């Protein structure tokens, strides 16, 4: 796979609200991915945690499932069309309380990497035009064109919404090839759309930057702007170590019982180095393994007919009694009672 930036895909993450955005779009198109989310070891409670991050491989699996099951060749476009402030983290309310579109864009451009590490957003100014350009960090990742289309359609749709106007871009450009049917692109963008272009870009008339925001509120904007900057600072300073370890545990749980040594080997570090780095993050391998077992156990109990004894064995417990004790610690009930309650 072409990787000019020499970046390991396993180290990249997306914000939890991007996952919620994807899930909501799929649900609106008749595809419920909540079971897939659990099978991938993510609970709704985890998504709701402030500044939660989700491994790119999880996002990829959910996106591929959404595209496949909806059979929608324009899934990315339709996802973008469903943009809401809550799917943008701190940025959503900061932009909708801005004074004008220029102020909103000023926050949006650096915040892109916080939302989705796979994509960057840059801006160029050319005469009386503003060019917003999205670039994939890993160009050959599956379904990149859906991400790009979601971002472009989301930017245009949200811009119209917060300004209360029906303004259109001058043109939209995509690096990928044109589909057979262009009707949805015309309906959403209402401007010339070009494919096989050098860049993924939305080109705007500069006069749009002065459009006032419909719900501008200086005091709210001050507070939300501060939160945006705090989120960016936290993102830039964070260590992806815990996400990497969780992702590797999830992968190895499908083949057996992960050990610290095997996870360290997969991450290309020494076991004692991994143990030390986890301790520095106030975490430990046993707790992380326990969390992933918990997520898989609940998924299999609810969404499969596997016997409890088989689930215990698949999660690496030597005896079902050990699994029962762990489950009581998690939920104060037995696995059988949990299955009956949630299926009921």
DRENMARGU-678228 format. One line per 10 residues: number of its first residue (from 1); for each residue x, y, z of N, C-alpha, C. Coordinates in Angstrom, 1 decimal, padded with zeros to 4 digits. Layout:
<nodes>
NUM) X Y Z X Y Z X Y Z  ...
</nodes>
This chain:
<nodes>
1) 000.8 -001.2 000.0 000.0 000.0 000.0 000.9 001.2 000.0  000.6 002.2 -000.8 001.3 003.4 -000.9 001.1 004.2 000.4  002.3 004.6 001.0 002.2 005.3 002.3 003.4 006.3 002.3  003.2 007.4 001.6 004.3 008.4 001.5 004.8 009.0 002.8  003.9 009.0 003.8 004.2 009.6 005.0 004.8 008.7 006.0  004.9 007.4 005.6 005.5 006.4 006.5 004.7 006.3 007.9  003.4 006.4 007.8 002.6 006.4 009.0 002.0 005.0 009.2  002.0 004.5 010.4 001.4 003.2 010.7 -000.1 003.4 010.9  -001.0 002.8 010.0 -002.4 003.0 010.2 -003.0 002.7 011.6  -002.3 001.8 012.3 -002.8 001.4 013.6 -002.6 002.5 014.6
11) -001.8 003.5 014.3 -001.6 004.6 015.3 -002.6 005.7 015.1  -003.4 005.7 014.0 -004.3 006.8 013.7 -005.7 006.6 014.4  -006.3 007.7 014.8 -007.6 007.6 015.5 -008.6 008.6 014.9  -009.8 008.5 015.3 -010.9 009.5 015.0 -011.6 009.9 016.3  -012.2 011.0 016.3 -012.9 011.4 017.5 -014.2 010.6 017.6  -014.6 010.4 018.8 -015.8 009.6 019.1 -017.0 010.2 018.4  -017.1 011.5 018.3 -018.3 012.1 017.7 -018.3 011.9 016.2  -017.2 011.6 015.6 -017.2 011.2 014.1 -017.8 009.8 014.0  -017.6 008.9 014.9 -018.2 007.6 014.9 -019.7 007.8 015.1  -020.1 008.6 016.0 -021.6 008.8 016.2 -022.2 009.4 014.9
21) -021.5 010.3 014.3 -021.9 010.9 013.0 -022.2 009.8 012.0  -021.2 008.9 011.9 -021.3 007.8 010.9 -022.4 006.8 011.2  -022.6 006.5 012.5 -023.6 005.6 013.0 -025.0 006.2 012.7  -025.1 007.5 013.0 -026.4 008.2 012.7 -026.8 008.3 011.3  -025.8 008.5 010.4 -026.1 008.5 009.0 -026.5 007.2 008.5  -025.8 006.1 009.0 -026.2 004.8 008.6 -027.6 004.4 009.0  -027.9 004.8 010.2 -029.3 004.6 010.8 -030.4 005.3 010.0  -030.1 006.5 009.6 -031.1 007.2 008.7 -031.3 006.6 007.4  -030.3 005.8 007.0 -030.4 005.1 005.7 -030.8 003.6 005.9  -031.3 003.3 007.1 -031.9 002.0 007.3 -030.9 000.9 007.8
31) -029.7 001.3 008.3 -028.7 000.4 008.7 -028.3 000.6 010.1  -028.6 -000.3 011.0 -028.3 -000.1 012.4 -026.9 -000.8 012.7  -025.9 -000.1 013.0 -024.6 -000.6 013.2 -024.2 -000.8 014.7  -025.2 -000.7 015.6 -024.9 -000.8 017.0 -024.3 -002.1 017.4  -024.8 -003.2 016.8 -024.2 -004.5 017.0 -022.8 -004.6 016.5  -022.5 -004.0 015.4 -021.1 -004.0 014.9 -020.2 -003.2 015.9  -020.7 -002.1 016.4 -019.9 -001.4 017.4 -019.5 -002.2 018.6  -020.5 -003.0 019.1 -020.2 -003.8 020.2 -019.2 -004.9 019.8  -019.4 -005.5 018.7 -018.5 -006.5 018.2 -017.0 -006.0 018.1  -016.9 -004.7 017.8 -015.6 -004.1 017.7 -015.1 -003.7 019.0
41) -015.8 -003.9 020.1 -015.3 -003.6 021.4 -015.5 -002.2 021.9  -016.5 -001.5 021.3 -016.8 -000.1 021.7 -018.2 -000.1 022.2  -018.4 000.5 023.4 -019.7 000.7 023.9 -020.2 002.1 023.7  -021.5 002.4 023.8 -022.0 003.7 023.7 -021.5 004.6 024.8  -021.3 004.0 026.0 -020.8 004.8 027.1 -019.4 005.3 026.8  -018.6 004.5 026.1 -017.2 004.9 025.7 -017.3 006.1 024.7  -018.2 006.0 023.8 -018.3 007.1 022.8 -018.7 008.4 023.5  -019.4 008.3 024.6 -019.9 009.5 025.2 -018.9 010.2 026.1  -017.8 009.5 026.4 -016.7 010.1 027.2 -016.1 011.3 026.5  -015.8 012.4 027.3 -015.2 013.6 026.7 -013.8 013.2 026.1
51) -013.7 013.7 024.9 -012.4 013.6 024.2 -012.0 012.1 023.9  -013.0 011.2 023.9 -012.7 009.8 023.6 -012.2 009.7 022.1  -011.3 008.8 021.9 -010.7 008.5 020.6 -011.0 007.1 020.2  -011.2 006.8 018.9 -011.5 005.5 018.4 -010.5 005.1 017.4  -010.0 003.9 017.4 -008.9 003.5 016.4 -009.5 003.6 015.0  -008.6 004.0 014.1 -009.0 004.1 012.7 -009.6 002.8 012.1  -009.0 001.7 012.5 -009.4 000.4 012.0 -010.9 000.1 012.4  -011.3 000.6 013.6 -012.7 000.5 014.0 -013.6 001.4 013.1  -013.2 002.6 012.8 -013.9 003.5 011.9 -014.0 002.8 010.5  -012.9 002.3 010.1 -012.9 001.6 008.7 -013.9 000.5 008.7
61) -013.9 -000.3 009.7 -014.9 -001.5 009.7 -016.3 -001.0 009.7  -016.6 000.1 010.5 -018.0 000.6 010.5 -018.4 001.2 009.2  -017.4 002.0 008.6 -017.7 002.6 007.3 -017.9 001.6 006.2  -017.1 000.6 006.2 -017.3 -000.5 005.2 -018.6 -001.2 005.3  -019.0 -001.4 006.6 -020.3 -002.1 006.8 -021.4 -001.2 006.4  -021.3 000.1 006.7 -022.4 001.0 006.3 -022.5 001.1 004.8  -021.4 001.2 004.1 -021.5 001.3 002.6 -022.0 000.0 002.0  -021.6 -001.1 002.6 -022.1 -002.4 002.0 -023.6 -002.6 002.3  -024.0 -002.4 003.5 -025.4 -002.8 003.8 -026.4 -001.8 003.3  -026.0 -000.5 003.2 -027.0 000.4 002.7 -027.0 000.4 001.2
71) -026.0 -000.2 000.6 -025.8 -000.3 -000.9 -026.0 001.1 -001.5  -025.5 002.1 -000.8 -025.6 003.5 -001.2 -024.2 003.9 -001.8  -024.1 004.1 -003.1 -022.8 004.6 -003.6 -022.5 006.0 -003.2  -023.5 006.7 -002.7 -023.3 008.1 -002.3 -023.4 008.2 -000.8  -022.9 007.2 -000.1 -023.1 007.2 001.4 -022.4 008.4 002.0  -021.1 008.7 001.5 -020.4 009.8 002.1 -021.1 011.1 001.9  -021.7 011.3 000.7 -022.5 012.5 000.4 -023.6 012.7 001.4  -024.4 011.6 001.5 -025.6 011.6 002.4 -025.2 011.8 003.9  -024.0 011.2 004.3 -023.5 011.4 005.6 -023.3 012.9 005.8  -022.6 013.5 004.9 -022.3 015.0 005.0 -023.5 015.8 005.1
81) -024.5 015.4 004.3 -025.8 016.2 004.3 -026.5 016.1 005.7  -026.2 015.1 006.5 -026.8 015.0 007.8 -026.0 015.6 008.9  -025.1 016.5 008.6 -024.2 017.1 009.6 -025.0 017.9 010.7  -024.7 017.8 011.9 -025.3 018.5 013.0 -024.2 019.0 014.0  -024.4 020.1 014.7 -023.3 020.5 015.6 -022.8 019.5 016.6  -023.7 018.6 017.0 -023.2 017.6 018.0 -022.2 016.6 017.4  -022.2 016.5 016.1 -021.2 015.6 015.4 -019.9 016.3 015.1  -019.7 017.5 015.7 -018.5 018.2 015.4 -017.7 018.5 016.7  -018.1 017.9 017.8 -017.4 018.2 019.1 -017.6 019.6 019.5  -016.5 020.2 020.1 -016.5 021.6 020.6 -016.7 022.5 019.4
91) -016.2 022.1 018.2 -016.2 023.0 017.1 -017.6 023.4 016.7  -018.6 022.4 016.8 -020.0 022.7 016.3 -020.6 023.9 016.9  -020.5 024.1 018.2 -021.2 025.2 018.9 -020.3 026.5 018.8  -019.0 026.3 018.6 -018.1 027.4 018.5 -018.4 028.1 017.1  -018.5 027.3 016.1 -018.8 027.9 014.8 -020.2 028.5 014.7  -021.2 027.9 015.2 -022.5 028.4 015.1 -022.8 029.6 015.9  -021.8 029.9 016.8 -021.9 031.2 017.6 -021.0 032.2 017.2  -020.2 032.0 016.1 -019.2 032.9 015.5 -019.9 034.2 015.0  -019.2 035.2 014.7 -019.7 036.4 014.2 -020.0 036.3 012.7  -019.1 035.6 012.0 -019.3 035.5 010.5 -018.6 034.2 010.1
101) -018.7 033.9 008.8 -018.2 032.6 008.3 -016.6 032.6 008.3  -016.0 033.8 008.2 -014.6 033.8 008.3 -014.1 033.4 009.7  -014.7 033.8 010.7 -014.4 033.4 012.1 -014.6 031.9 012.3  -015.7 031.4 011.7 -016.0 030.0 011.9 -014.9 029.1 011.2  -014.5 029.5 010.0 -013.5 028.8 009.2 -012.2 028.9 009.9  -011.9 030.0 010.6 -010.6 030.1 011.3 -010.4 029.0 012.3  -011.5 028.6 012.9 -011.4 027.5 013.9 -011.5 026.1 013.2  -012.2 026.0 012.2 -012.5 024.8 011.5 -011.2 024.1 010.9  -010.3 025.0 010.3 -009.2 024.4 009.6 -008.2 023.7 010.5  -007.7 024.2 011.6 -006.8 023.5 012.4 -007.5 022.3 013.2
111) -008.8 022.4 013.4 -009.5 021.4 014.1 -009.8 020.1 013.4  -009.6 020.1 012.0 -009.9 018.9 011.2 -009.1 017.7 011.7  -007.8 017.8 012.0 -007.1 016.6 012.5 -007.6 016.1 013.8  -008.2 016.9 014.6 -008.8 016.4 015.9 -009.9 015.5 015.6  -010.7 015.9 014.6 -011.9 015.1 014.2 -011.5 013.8 013.6  -010.6 013.8 012.7 -010.3 012.6 011.9 -008.8 012.7 011.5  -008.0 011.9 012.1 -006.5 012.0 011.9 -006.1 011.6 010.5  -007.0 010.9 009.8 -006.7 010.5 008.4 -006.7 011.6 007.4  -007.4 012.7 007.7 -007.6 013.8 006.8 -007.1 015.1 007.3  -006.5 015.9 006.4 -006.1 017.3 006.8 -006.9 018.3 005.9
121) -007.0 019.5 006.5 -007.7 020.5 005.8 -006.8 021.7 005.7  -006.7 022.2 004.5 -005.8 023.4 004.3 -006.6 024.4 003.4  -006.1 025.7 003.4 -006.8 026.7 002.7 -005.8 027.5 001.8  -006.2 027.9 000.6 -005.4 028.7 -000.2 -006.3 029.9 -000.7  -005.7 031.0 -000.9 -006.4 032.2 -001.4 -005.9 032.6 -002.7  -006.8 032.7 -003.6 -006.5 033.0 -005.0 -007.4 034.0 -005.6  -006.9 035.3 -005.8 -007.7 036.4 -006.3 -008.9 036.5 -005.4  -010.1 036.4 -005.9 -011.3 036.6 -005.1 -011.9 035.2 -004.7  -011.1 034.2 -004.6 -011.6 032.9 -004.3 -010.9 032.3 -003.1  -011.6 031.5 -002.3 -011.0 030.8 -001.2 -011.1 029.3 -001.5
131) -010.0 028.5 -001.4 -010.0 027.1 -001.8 -009.7 026.3 -000.6  -010.7 025.5 -000.2 -010.6 024.6 000.9 -010.2 023.2 000.4  -009.1 022.7 000.8 -008.5 021.4 000.3 -008.4 020.4 001.4  -009.0 019.2 001.1 -008.8 018.1 002.0 -007.8 017.1 001.4  -007.0 016.5 002.2 -006.0 015.6 001.8 -006.0 014.4 002.7  -005.9 013.2 002.2 -005.8 012.0 003.0 -004.4 011.7 003.4  -004.1 011.5 004.6 -002.8 011.2 005.1 -002.3 009.8 004.5  -003.2 008.9 004.4 -002.9 007.6 003.7 -003.8 007.5 002.5  -003.4 007.9 001.4 -004.2 008.0 000.2 -004.9 006.7 -000.2  -004.4 005.6 000.0 -004.9 004.3 -000.5 -005.8 003.6 000.5
141) -006.2 004.3 001.6 -007.1 003.6 002.6 -008.5 003.3 002.0  -009.1 002.2 002.3 -010.4 001.9 001.7 -011.4 002.9 002.0  -012.3 003.2 001.1 -013.4 004.1 001.2 -013.0 005.6 001.5  -011.8 006.0 001.2 -011.4 007.4 001.4 -012.4 008.3 000.7  -012.9 007.9 -000.5 -013.7 008.9 -001.2 -015.0 009.2 -000.5  -015.5 008.2 000.3 -016.7 008.5 001.1 -016.4 009.5 002.2  -015.2 009.4 002.9 -014.8 010.4 003.9 -014.7 011.8 003.3  -014.0 011.8 002.1 -013.8 013.1 001.5 -015.2 013.7 001.1  -016.1 013.0 000.6 -017.4 013.5 000.2 -018.2 013.9 001.4  -018.1 013.1 002.5 -018.8 013.5 003.7 -018.3 014.9 004.2
151) -017.0 015.1 004.2 -016.4 016.3 004.7 -016.8 017.5 003.8  -016.7 017.3 002.5 -017.1 018.4 001.6 -018.6 018.7 001.7  -019.4 017.7 001.6 -020.9 017.9 001.7 -021.2 018.5 003.1  -020.5 018.0 004.1 -020.8 018.6 005.5 -020.5 020.0 005.6  -019.3 020.4 005.0 -018.9 021.8 005.0 -019.9 022.7 004.3  -020.4 022.3 003.2 -021.3 023.1 002.4 -022.7 023.2 003.1  -023.1 022.0 003.6 -024.4 022.0 004.2 -024.4 022.8 005.5  -023.4 022.6 006.3 -023.3 023.3 007.6 -023.2 024.8 007.4  -022.4 025.2 006.4 -022.2 026.6 006.1 -023.5 027.2 005.7  -024.4 026.6 004.9 -025.7 027.1 004.6 -026.5 027.2 005.8
161) -026.5 026.2 006.7 -027.3 026.2 007.9 -027.0 027.3 008.9  -025.7 027.5 009.2 -025.3 028.5 010.2 -025.5 029.9 009.7  -025.4 030.1 008.4 -025.6 031.4 007.8 -027.1 031.7 007.5  -027.9 030.7 007.4 -029.3 030.8 007.1 -029.5 031.2 005.6  -028.6 030.8 004.8 -028.6 031.2 003.4 -028.6 029.9 002.5  -028.8 030.1 001.2 -028.7 029.0 000.3 -027.6 029.2 -000.7  -026.5 029.8 -000.2 -025.3 030.1 -001.1 -024.6 028.8 -001.5  -024.1 028.8 -002.7 -023.4 027.6 -003.3 -021.9 027.9 -003.5  -021.1 026.8 -003.5 -019.7 027.0 -003.9 -019.6 027.4 -005.4  -018.4 027.9 -005.8 -018.2 028.1 -007.2 -018.0 026.8 -007.9
171) -017.3 025.9 -007.2 -017.1 024.5 -007.8 -016.6 023.6 -006.7  -016.7 022.3 -007.0 -016.3 021.3 -006.1 -015.4 020.3 -006.9  -014.3 019.8 -006.3 -013.4 019.0 -007.0 -013.0 017.7 -006.2  -013.0 016.6 -006.9 -012.7 015.3 -006.2 -011.5 014.6 -007.0  -010.6 014.0 -006.2 -009.5 013.3 -006.9 -010.0 011.9 -007.4  -011.1 011.4 -006.9 -011.5 010.1 -007.4 -012.3 010.2 -008.7  -012.6 009.0 -009.3 -013.2 009.0 -010.6 -014.7 009.3 -010.4  -015.3 009.8 -011.5 -016.8 010.1 -011.5 -017.6 008.9 -011.4  -018.7 008.9 -010.6 -019.7 007.8 -010.7 -020.5 007.9 -011.9  -021.3 006.9 -012.2 -022.2 006.9 -013.3 -023.3 008.0 -013.2
181) -023.8 008.1 -012.0 -024.9 009.0 -011.7 -024.4 010.2 -010.9  -024.6 011.4 -011.5 -024.1 012.6 -010.8 -025.2 013.4 -010.2  -026.4 012.9 -010.2 -027.6 013.7 -009.8 -027.5 014.1 -008.3  -027.0 013.3 -007.5 -026.9 013.6 -006.0 -025.9 014.7 -005.8  -024.8 014.7 -006.6 -023.8 015.7 -006.4 -024.4 017.1 -006.8  -025.1 017.1 -007.9 -025.8 018.4 -008.3 -026.8 018.8 -007.3  -027.6 017.9 -006.8 -028.6 018.3 -005.8 -028.0 018.9 -004.6  -026.9 018.3 -004.1 -026.3 018.8 -002.8 -025.4 020.0 -003.0  -024.6 020.0 -004.0 -023.6 021.1 -004.1 -024.2 022.3 -005.0  -025.0 022.0 -006.0 -025.7 023.0 -006.8 -024.6 023.9 -007.5
191) -023.6 023.2 -008.0 -022.5 023.9 -008.7 -021.7 022.9 -009.6  -020.8 023.3 -010.4 -020.1 022.3 -011.2 -019.2 021.4 -010.3  -019.3 020.1 -010.5 -018.5 019.2 -009.7 -017.5 018.4 -010.7  -016.3 018.4 -010.4 -015.2 017.9 -011.2 -014.6 016.7 -010.5  -014.2 015.7 -011.3 -013.6 014.4 -010.8 -012.2 014.3 -011.5  -011.5 013.3 -010.9 -010.1 013.1 -011.4 -009.3 014.4 -011.3  -009.6 015.2 -010.2 -008.9 016.5 -010.1 -007.6 016.3 -009.3  -006.8 017.3 -009.3 -005.5 017.2 -008.6 -005.7 017.2 -007.1  -006.8 017.9 -006.6 -007.0 018.0 -005.2 -008.5 017.8 -004.9  -008.8 017.4 -003.6 -010.2 017.4 -003.1 -010.4 018.8 -002.6
201) -011.3 019.6 -003.3 -011.4 021.0 -002.9 -012.9 021.5 -003.1  -013.2 022.4 -002.2 -014.4 023.3 -002.4 -014.0 024.7 -002.6  -014.4 025.3 -003.7 -013.9 026.6 -004.0 -015.1 027.6 -003.8  -014.8 028.6 -002.9 -015.8 029.6 -002.5 -015.4 031.0 -003.0  -016.5 031.8 -003.2 -016.3 033.3 -003.5 -015.9 033.9 -002.1  -014.9 034.7 -002.1 -014.4 035.3 -000.8 -015.5 036.1 -000.1  -016.4 036.6 -000.9 -017.5 037.5 -000.3 -018.3 036.7 000.8  -018.3 035.3 000.6 -019.1 034.5 001.5 -018.5 034.6 003.0  -017.2 034.9 003.1 -016.6 034.9 004.4 -017.2 036.0 005.3  -017.8 037.0 004.7 -018.4 038.1 005.5 -019.9 037.8 005.8
211) -020.4 036.7 005.4 -021.8 036.3 005.8 -021.9 036.2 007.3  -022.9 036.9 007.9 -023.0 036.8 009.3 -023.6 035.4 009.7  -023.3 035.0 010.9 -023.8 033.7 011.4 -025.2 034.0 012.0  -026.1 033.2 011.7 -027.5 033.4 012.2 -027.7 033.5 013.7  -027.0 032.6 014.4 -027.1 032.5 015.9 -025.8 033.1 016.6  -025.2 034.1 016.0 -024.0 034.6 016.6 -024.2 035.1 018.0  -023.3 034.7 018.9 -023.4 035.1 020.3 -022.0 035.2 020.9  -021.5 036.5 021.1 -020.1 036.7 021.5 -019.7 036.0 022.7  -020.6 035.9 023.7 -020.2 035.3 025.0 -020.1 033.8 024.9  -021.1 033.2 024.2 -021.1 031.8 023.9 -019.9 031.4 023.1
221) -019.6 032.2 022.1 -018.4 032.0 021.2 -017.1 032.0 022.0  -017.0 033.0 023.0 -015.8 033.1 023.8 -015.6 031.8 024.6  -016.6 031.3 025.2 -016.5 030.1 026.0 -016.2 028.9 025.1  -016.9 028.7 024.0 -016.7 027.6 023.1 -015.4 027.6 022.4  -015.0 028.8 022.0 -013.7 029.0 021.4 -012.5 028.5 022.3  -012.7 028.8 023.6 -011.7 028.4 024.6 -011.7 026.8 024.6  -012.9 026.2 024.6 -013.0 024.8 024.6 -012.3 024.1 023.4  -012.5 024.8 022.2 -011.9 024.3 021.0 -010.4 024.3 021.2  -009.8 025.4 021.7 -008.4 025.4 021.8 -007.9 024.4 022.8  -008.7 024.2 023.9 -008.3 023.2 024.9 -008.3 021.8 024.3
231) -009.3 021.5 023.5 -009.4 020.2 022.8 -008.2 020.0 021.9  -007.8 021.1 021.1 -006.7 021.0 020.2 -005.4 020.8 021.0  -005.2 021.5 022.1 -004.0 021.3 022.9 -003.9 019.9 023.4  -005.0 019.4 024.0 -005.0 018.1 024.5 -004.7 017.0 023.4  -005.3 017.2 022.3 -005.1 016.3 021.2 -003.6 016.3 020.7  -003.0 017.4 020.6 -001.6 017.5 020.1 -000.7 016.9 021.2  -001.0 017.0 022.5 -000.1 016.5 023.5 -000.4 015.1 023.9  -001.4 014.5 023.3 -001.8 013.1 023.8 -000.8 012.1 023.3  -000.9 010.9 023.9 -000.2 009.8 023.5 -001.2 008.7 023.1  -001.0 008.2 021.9 -002.0 007.2 021.4 -001.7 005.8 022.0
241) -000.8 005.7 022.9 -000.4 004.4 023.4 -001.6 003.5 023.8  -002.5 004.0 024.6 -003.6 003.2 025.1 -004.5 002.7 024.0  -004.8 003.6 023.0 -005.6 003.2 021.9 -004.9 002.1 021.1  -003.6 002.2 020.9 -002.8 001.2 020.2 -002.9 -000.2 020.9  -002.7 -000.1 022.2 -002.8 -001.4 023.0 -004.2 -002.0 023.0  -005.2 -001.1 023.1 -006.6 -001.7 023.0 -006.9 -002.3 021.7  -006.4 -001.6 020.6 -006.7 -002.2 019.3 -006.0 -003.5 019.1  -004.7 -003.6 019.6 -004.0 -004.9 019.4 -004.6 -006.0 020.3  -005.1 -005.6 021.5 -005.8 -006.6 022.3 -007.0 -007.2 021.6  -007.8 -006.2 021.0 -009.0 -006.6 020.3 -008.6 -007.6 019.1
251) -007.6 -007.3 018.4 -007.2 -008.2 017.3 -006.8 -009.5 017.8  -006.0 -009.6 018.9 -005.4 -010.9 019.3 -006.5 -011.7 020.1  -007.5 -011.0 020.6 -008.6 -011.8 021.3 -009.3 -012.7 020.3  -009.3 -012.3 019.0 -010.0 -013.2 018.0 -009.2 -014.5 017.8  -008.0 -014.5 018.2 -007.2 -015.7 017.9 -006.7 -016.4 019.2  -007.0 -015.9 020.3 -006.5 -016.5 021.6 -006.5 -015.5 022.7  -005.7 -015.8 023.7 -005.6 -014.9 024.8 -004.4 -014.0 024.7  -004.6 -012.7 024.6 -003.4 -011.8 024.4 -002.6 -011.8 025.7  -001.3 -011.7 025.5 -000.4 -011.5 026.6 000.4 -010.2 026.4  000.9 -009.6 027.4 001.6 -008.4 027.3 002.8 -008.6 026.3
261) 003.4 -009.7 026.4 004.6 -010.0 025.5 004.2 -010.0 024.1  003.0 -010.6 023.7 002.6 -010.7 022.3 002.1 -009.4 021.8  001.5 -008.6 022.7 001.1 -007.2 022.3 002.3 -006.3 022.1  003.2 -006.4 023.0 004.5 -005.6 022.8 005.2 -006.0 021.6  005.3 -007.3 021.2 005.9 -007.7 020.0 005.2 -007.1 018.8  003.9 -007.1 018.8 003.1 -006.6 017.6 003.3 -005.1 017.5  003.6 -004.4 018.6 003.8 -003.0 018.6 005.3 -002.6 018.5  006.1 -003.6 018.3 007.5 -003.5 018.1 008.2 -002.7 019.2  007.8 -003.1 020.5 008.5 -002.6 021.7 008.8 -003.8 022.6  009.7 -003.6 023.5 010.0 -004.6 024.5 008.9 -004.7 025.6
271) 008.7 -005.9 026.1 007.6 -006.0 027.1 007.8 -005.0 028.3  009.0 -004.9 028.8 009.2 -004.0 029.9 009.0 -002.5 029.6  009.3 -002.2 028.3 009.1 -000.8 027.8 007.6 -000.5 027.8  006.8 -001.5 027.3 005.4 -001.3 027.2 004.8 -001.2 028.6  005.3 -002.0 029.5 004.8 -002.0 030.9 005.1 -000.6 031.5  006.3 -000.1 031.3 006.7 001.2 031.9 005.8 002.3 031.3  005.6 002.3 030.0 004.8 003.3 029.3 003.4 003.3 029.8  002.8 002.1 030.0 001.5 002.0 030.5 001.4 002.6 031.9  002.4 002.3 032.7 002.4 002.8 034.1 002.5 004.3 034.1  003.2 004.9 033.1 003.3 006.3 033.0 001.9 006.9 032.6
281) 001.1 006.1 032.0 -000.3 006.6 031.6 -001.3 006.2 032.7  -000.8 005.8 033.8 -001.6 005.3 035.0 -002.6 004.2 034.5  -002.1 003.3 033.7 -002.8 002.2 033.2 -002.0 000.9 033.4  -002.7 -000.2 033.2 -001.9 -001.5 033.2 -002.6 -002.5 032.2  -001.8 -003.4 031.8 -002.3 -004.3 030.7 -003.5 -005.1 031.2  -003.5 -005.6 032.4 -004.5 -006.4 032.9 -005.9 -005.7 032.8  -005.9 -004.4 033.2 -007.2 -003.7 033.2 -007.6 -003.5 031.8  -006.7 -003.2 030.9 -007.1 -003.0 029.4 -007.6 -004.3 028.9  -007.0 -005.4 029.2 -007.5 -006.7 028.7 -008.9 -007.0 029.3  -009.1 -006.6 030.5 -010.3 -006.8 031.2 -011.4 -006.0 030.5
291) -011.1 -004.8 030.1 -012.1 -003.9 029.5 -012.5 -004.5 028.1  -011.6 -005.0 027.4 -011.9 -005.5 026.0 -012.7 -006.9 026.2  -012.3 -007.7 027.1 -013.1 -008.9 027.4 -014.5 -008.6 027.7  -014.7 -007.5 028.5 -016.1 -007.1 028.9 -016.9 -006.7 027.7  -016.3 -005.9 026.8 -017.0 -005.5 025.6 -017.4 -006.6 024.7  -016.5 -007.6 024.5 -016.8 -008.7 023.7 -017.8 -009.6 024.3  -017.7 -009.8 025.6 -018.6 -010.7 026.3 -020.0 -010.2 026.2  -020.3 -008.9 026.4 -021.6 -008.4 026.3 -022.2 -008.5 024.9  -021.3 -008.3 023.9 -021.7 -008.4 022.5 -022.1 -009.8 022.2  -021.3 -010.8 022.6 -021.6 -012.2 022.2 -022.8 -012.7 023.0
301) -023.0 -012.3 024.2 -024.2 -012.7 024.9 -025.5 -012.2 024.3  -025.5 -011.0 023.8 -026.7 -010.3 023.3 -026.9 -010.8 021.8  -025.8 -010.8 021.1 -026.0 -011.0 019.6 -025.6 -012.3 019.0  -025.3 -013.3 019.9 -025.0 -014.6 019.4 -025.7 -015.7 020.3  -025.7 -016.9 019.8 -026.3 -018.0 020.5 -025.2 -018.9 021.1  -024.0 -018.4 021.2 -022.9 -019.2 021.8 -023.2 -019.6 023.2  -023.0 -020.8 023.6 -023.1 -021.1 025.0 -022.2 -020.3 025.9  -022.5 -020.1 027.1 -021.7 -019.3 028.0 -020.3 -019.9 028.2  -020.3 -021.3 028.2 -019.0 -022.0 028.3 -018.1 -021.7 027.2  -018.7 -021.6 025.9 -017.9 -021.3 024.8 -017.4 -019.8 024.8
311) -018.2 -018.9 025.2 -017.8 -017.5 025.3 -016.6 -017.4 026.3  -016.8 -018.1 027.5 -015.7 -018.1 028.5 -014.4 -018.6 027.9  -014.5 -019.7 027.1 -013.2 -020.3 026.5 -012.7 -019.3 025.4  -013.6 -018.7 024.6 -013.1 -017.8 023.6 -012.4 -016.6 024.1  -012.8 -016.2 025.3 -012.2 -015.0 025.9 -011.0 -015.3 026.7  -010.6 -016.6 026.7 -009.4 -017.0 027.4 -009.5 -017.4 028.8  -010.7 -017.6 029.3 -010.8 -018.1 030.7 -010.7 -019.6 030.8  -009.9 -020.0 031.7 -009.6 -021.5 031.8 -010.8 -022.2 032.3  -011.7 -021.6 033.0 -012.9 -022.3 033.5 -014.1 -021.3 033.4  -015.3 -021.8 033.2 -016.5 -020.9 033.2 -016.7 -020.2 034.5
321) -016.3 -020.8 035.6 -016.5 -020.2 036.9 -015.7 -018.9 037.0  -014.5 -018.9 036.4 -013.7 -017.7 036.4 -014.3 -016.6 035.6  -014.9 -017.0 034.5 -015.7 -016.0 033.6 -016.9 -015.5 034.4  -017.6 -016.4 035.1 -018.8 -016.0 035.9 -018.4 -014.9 037.0  -017.2 -015.2 037.6 -016.8 -014.3 038.7 -016.5 -012.9 038.1  -015.8 -012.9 036.9 -015.5 -011.6 036.3 -016.7 -010.9 035.9  -017.7 -011.6 035.4 -019.0 -011.0 034.9 -019.8 -010.4 036.1  -019.7 -011.1 037.2 -020.4 -010.6 038.4 -019.7 -009.3 038.9  -018.4 -009.2 038.7 -017.7 -008.0 039.1 -018.1 -006.9 038.2  -018.3 -007.2 036.9 -018.6 -006.1 035.9 -020.1 -005.6 036.1
331) -021.0 -006.6 036.2 -022.4 -006.2 036.1 -023.3 -006.7 037.3  -022.7 -007.3 038.3 -023.4 -007.8 039.5 -024.5 -008.8 039.1  -024.3 -009.6 038.1 -025.2 -010.6 037.7 -024.5 -011.7 036.9  -025.1 -012.8 036.7 -024.5 -013.9 035.9 -024.6 -013.6 034.4  -023.7 -014.2 033.6 -023.9 -014.0 032.2 -025.3 -014.5 031.6  -025.8 -015.6 032.2 -027.1 -016.1 031.8 -028.2 -015.0 032.1  -028.2 -014.4 033.3 -029.2 -013.4 033.6 -029.0 -012.2 032.7  -027.8 -011.8 032.4 -027.6 -010.7 031.6 -028.1 -010.9 030.2  -027.9 -012.1 029.6 -028.4 -012.4 028.3 -030.0 -012.4 028.3  -030.6 -013.0 029.3 -032.0 -013.0 029.4 -032.6 -011.6 029.5
341) -032.0 -010.8 030.3 -032.5 -009.4 030.5 -032.4 -008.6 029.3  -031.3 -008.6 028.6 -031.1 -007.8 027.4 -031.8 -008.3 026.2  -031.9 -009.6 026.1 -032.7 -010.1 024.9 -034.2 -009.9 025.2  -034.6 -009.9 026.4 -036.0 -009.6 026.7 -036.3 -008.2 026.4
</nodes>
